[in-house]
Amino acid sequence: MQIKNISTFVILTLLTLIVGQVAADSSAGNGEAFVDWKVTDLAIQGPLAGLEGDPRRGRTVVITPTKGNCLACHVMPIAEQEFHGTIGPPLDGVASRYTEAQLRLVLVDMKQLNPTTLMPSFYKNPAELHRVAKRYQGKTVLTAQEIEDVVAYLETLK
């Protein structure tokens, strides 16, 4: 890939660093067994492992730089956080645009919907990952519970 624009280079470099830091610092993959999921009608219909999400915990994951770090790329209705990214679409009203099942797939593996997306796969099967540093092999960025918590939080954004 040839980058012709310095701002594109800077954005891609920053995004790479952010995603790498999220993956490196995440407590996901802390021995939790990966739970397989299935895409049906461009969505993951049921909660991962049958878990129930908590919107308060999900909000914490969203704003925590070493977890979801959604604010790095998205504007969100979280006024107390000073900086919001603009690489991805704004997430205010996201629950009015997507179903819970669609939101789950977006978080788990957005590349299923858009193979060229810059958004990381937060719960992709670690066995399908390539060229991962040895200390991060076998891990997901977020746990199944954290995915369900973030889905529950995003569901509050109507």
C-alpha positions as CSV (number, residue, x, y, z in Angstrom):
1,M,0.0,0.0,0.0
2,Q,1.4,3.4,-1.0
3,I,0.4,6.3,1.2
4,K,0.3,9.6,-0.7
5,N,-1.0,11.8,2.0
6,I,0.9,12.6,5.2
7,S,-2.4,13.0,7.2
8,T,-3.5,9.6,6.1
9,F,-0.1,8.2,7.2
10,V,-0.4,9.9,10.6
11,I,-4.0,8.7,11.2
12,L,-3.0,5.1,10.2
13,T,0.1,5.2,12.4
14,L,-1.9,6.5,15.4
15,L,-4.7,3.9,14.9
16,T,-2.1,1.1,14.7
17,L,-0.5,2.3,18.0
18,I,-3.9,2.7,19.7
19,V,-5.1,-0.8,18.6
20,G,-1.8,-2.3,19.5
21,Q,-1.9,-0.7,22.9
22,V,-5.5,-1.9,23.5
23,A,-4.5,-5.4,22.6
24,A,-1.3,-5.3,24.6
25,D,-2.9,-3.9,27.8
26,S,-6.2,-5.7,27.7
27,S,-6.9,-8.2,30.5
28,A,-8.9,-10.2,27.9
29,G,-7.6,-13.6,27.1
30,N,-6.8,-14.0,30.8
31,G,-7.4,-17.7,30.7
32,E,-11.1,-17.3,29.6
33,A,-11.9,-19.9,26.9
34,F,-12.9,-18.5,23.6
35,V,-16.6,-18.9,22.9
36,D,-17.4,-19.5,19.3
37,W,-20.1,-17.4,17.6
38,K,-22.1,-17.6,14.4
39,V,-23.2,-14.9,12.0
40,T,-26.8,-15.1,10.8
41,D,-28.4,-12.4,8.7
42,L,-25.4,-10.1,9.2
43,A,-25.6,-10.3,13.0
44,I,-24.8,-12.5,16.0
45,Q,-28.2,-13.3,17.3
46,G,-27.6,-14.3,20.9
47,P,-25.4,-13.1,23.7
48,L,-21.9,-14.7,23.7
49,A,-21.9,-17.7,26.1
50,G,-25.5,-16.7,27.1
51,L,-24.0,-13.8,29.2
52,E,-26.0,-10.8,30.3
53,G,-24.4,-7.4,29.7
54,D,-24.3,-4.6,32.2
55,P,-24.4,-1.1,30.7
56,R,-22.4,0.5,33.5
57,R,-19.6,-1.9,33.0
58,G,-19.9,-1.5,29.3
59,R,-19.5,2.3,29.6
60,T,-16.3,1.7,31.5
61,V,-14.9,-0.6,28.8
62,V,-15.8,2.0,26.2
63,I,-13.9,4.8,27.8
64,T,-10.9,2.8,29.2
65,P,-7.9,3.3,27.0
66,T,-6.6,-0.2,27.8
67,K,-10.0,-1.9,27.0
68,G,-12.3,-0.9,24.2
69,N,-11.0,2.7,23.8
70,C,-13.9,3.5,21.5
71,L,-13.3,7.3,22.1
72,A,-10.1,7.0,20.1
73,C,-12.2,6.7,16.9
74,H,-15.8,7.7,17.8
75,V,-17.6,10.7,19.1
76,M,-19.8,9.5,21.9
77,P,-22.3,11.2,24.3
78,I,-19.7,11.1,27.2
79,A,-19.2,14.8,28.0
80,E,-16.7,14.2,30.8
81,Q,-14.2,12.7,28.4
82,E,-12.2,15.5,26.7
83,F,-11.1,14.0,23.5
84,H,-13.2,12.0,21.0
85,G,-12.0,10.6,17.7
86,T,-13.6,11.2,14.3
87,I,-12.2,8.3,12.3
88,G,-15.3,6.2,12.9
89,P,-19.0,7.3,12.8
90,P,-20.5,9.1,15.9
91,L,-22.1,6.6,18.2
92,D,-24.9,8.8,19.7
93,G,-28.1,7.2,18.6
94,V,-26.4,4.0,17.5
95,A,-29.1,1.8,19.1
96,S,-31.7,3.4,16.8
97,R,-29.7,2.4,13.8
98,Y,-28.6,-1.1,14.6
99,T,-30.2,-4.0,16.5
100,E,-28.5,-5.6,19.5
101,A,-27.5,-8.5,17.3
102,Q,-25.9,-6.3,14.7
103,L,-24.0,-4.3,17.4
104,R,-22.6,-7.5,18.7
105,L,-21.2,-8.5,15.3
106,V,-19.8,-5.0,14.8
107,L,-17.9,-5.3,18.1
108,V,-16.9,-9.0,17.7
109,D,-15.6,-8.8,14.1
110,M,-16.5,-5.7,12.0
111,K,-14.4,-7.2,9.2
112,Q,-17.3,-9.7,8.6
113,L,-19.3,-6.6,7.4
114,N,-16.5,-4.5,6.0
115,P,-13.3,-6.3,5.2
116,T,-11.4,-2.9,4.7
117,T,-12.5,-1.4,8.0
118,L,-9.9,0.0,10.4
119,M,-12.0,-1.1,13.4
120,P,-10.3,-3.9,15.3
121,S,-12.0,-7.3,15.9
122,F,-12.5,-7.3,19.6
123,Y,-13.5,-10.9,19.9
124,K,-12.1,-12.8,17.0
125,N,-11.1,-16.4,17.4
126,P,-7.5,-16.2,18.4
127,A,-6.7,-19.3,16.3
128,E,-7.6,-17.3,13.2
129,L,-5.1,-14.5,14.0
130,H,-1.8,-14.3,12.2
131,R,1.5,-12.7,13.1
132,V,0.6,-12.0,16.7
133,A,3.3,-11.4,19.2
134,K,3.9,-14.6,21.2
135,R,2.7,-13.1,24.5
136,Y,-0.6,-12.2,22.9
137,Q,-1.3,-15.4,21.1
138,G,-4.5,-17.2,22.1
139,K,-6.1,-14.0,23.4
140,T,-9.0,-11.8,22.4
141,V,-8.9,-8.0,22.9
142,L,-12.1,-8.1,25.0
143,T,-13.7,-11.0,27.0
144,A,-17.1,-12.3,26.0
145,Q,-18.5,-10.6,29.2
146,E,-16.9,-7.3,28.1
147,I,-18.5,-7.6,24.7
148,E,-21.9,-8.1,26.2
149,D,-21.4,-5.2,28.6
150,V,-20.5,-2.9,25.7
151,V,-23.5,-4.1,23.7
152,A,-25.7,-3.4,26.7
153,Y,-24.2,0.1,27.0
154,L,-24.6,0.9,23.3
155,E,-28.2,-0.3,23.6
156,T,-28.8,2.7,25.9
157,L,-27.7,5.1,23.1
158,K,-31.0,5.6,21.3
